[in-house]
Amino acid sequence: MADALHIHRATCSYYELGKTQPDFLRILEIAQILAIPVETMVELLAHPERAALWQTRSRAPKKVADAPVSLGQLYPEEKILVALYRRCGEEGKRLVRETARQQAKP
């Protein structure tokens, strides 16, 4: 996440630990990367004690797989690409897909 936000890992850890809170623009970016509504992100920051109630599914497996079926099974550099892709606008996403298709080995 830190790589996708272009921030230091320690800053990201401080957000996670509640030592500091991100500004509004950073909240928007984080919500976009996590693919959750901004309202949910704001609610979690305002009431961190409710975070456990928000989790409705079990965590994805963390074992990296050659044919992943969840984000938890991706290599770290692949996770960064997904996070960066989510921050792109529609035109940027189209270009990423087009470039990836061109670069993919048959």
Summary of the structure (lengths in Angstrom):
residues: 106
radius of gyration: 15.6
end to end distance: 30.5
largest distance: 48.8
contacts: 215
relative contact order: 0.10
helix: 65%
strand: 0%
